[in-house]
Amino acid sequence: MGALAIIETENLDVFACPQQRPIILPLIPGISAGFPSPAADFIDLNIDLSKEIVKNPSSTFFGRVKGDSMHGAGIDDGDIMVVDKSLSCKEGDIAVCFVDGEFTVKRIRFEKDACWLIAENDKYPPIRVTDDNEMVIWGIVISVIKFFGHVRPR
């Protein structure tokens, strides 16, 4: 990502959200995934990626995924998650959690006396979190930046 990780673990590298100038890039709206369209007519439109991706800069951080436990949710090894710490966790959210000294990203399920951290890959069993565990929900995943093939940074 070009920045130094503030935390590096087996499952996740965490990066602070830099306070920077806008990232303005050309935008081609409505790119067809079917038949080609005359998109060149719209090349004069722009998009500010910093405003589109980061809604709350002071409470946002990035995390580079390590592993495949969330593959079914479209979060893959090497992807960068945009995580907002200001959001409250709701049933079914995908969250970055710090559990018993380890970071993980999982889907959240609540029960009366426990919380379940659910992987989106059948290779990984659900993690039951009770009062006997130490858990902090660091933030809610609001977006994922994907890298395909040879363009994936490492």
Phi, psi and omega in degrees: 000352181086359179239158177278136178292137175275338176217132175235123178229178179297327186259343190196138167255134183249133180236141175289153176276112182291141173274107186220175179290162181302150175252095184263122180228154176298145181236130172251106183283149172064043177292125184284135173266003178250252180278148179301150177231161180282064185292338181301336179295342185252012188294347182279358176278151180232160176224140175262103183298325180297325178283326181288322187267322185248107181274327181231083187305322184288344181238018182249140172221168180247147176225127176272125184285139173235111180117179187236019185292342181247021182305319181296341177264006180082017178249113188242165179307128179091345178295157177249122178268140171261121189238128181252118181280347184276349183274143174281144180278130177242161175310128176090352177295154170261124188229151169269120184240148173249106186241120177048044175088005181231142173276145172207157173240126183208164172279140185262132172232136181252142170233174183304313184239019180200166173235140179249136173254114190252124174284158175252043179205124185297346178290343186244125180284155174298151178252121178269123180250124179237188177296342179283348180260155170259119180221136174231129173274111183286327181174170183256133178288121182253342181197159177228131176263119184264149174232134183244136173056230188286350182272358181292118178285150177220000000 
